[in-house]
Amino acid sequence: MLMRKLLVILGPGLLCVVTCALFRWLDGMMEAGSFFLFMLKGVALGACVALLLPVAGIRVKTTGLTPLLFVAAALLFVTLLYQYLETVGAVNWPILRAIISINGQVVLVESVIMGYLTLTALLCRKRADKAA
């Protein structure tokens, strides 16, 4: 029981330290302001946020909406793909540029949500498979 309590207390802090180390490593590997830098940081942060509850030992019952999490993550992936293609100049659709921003912070937030949704859906799918 002591190990479980220590995991609940130290797990989120350990995830934070690992994420910070990953961010510093990514900063050294890629140029500042790079589209992929924002995207990779966002996906890593989203994955860490999605892992907070499972690392703490908290289980969530599935509601049967796991496929919709995959759909939402896929829509965000398509949005990020369009933003990347717009950044490199391969696509230029003024109507989409009016509603989709290509800002580093926006890419970061979209990537966080995409990473969170994807990992949460994968974890819920595994639990649903085990229950069946």
Buried (B, 14 or more C-beta within 10 A) or exposed (E): EEEEEEBEEEBBEEBEEEBEEBBEEBEEEBEEEBBBBBBBBBBBBBBBBBBEBBBBEEEEEBEEEBEEBBEBBEEBBEBBEBBBEBBEEEBEEEEEBEEBEEEBEBBBBBBBBBBBBBBBBBBBBEBBEEEE
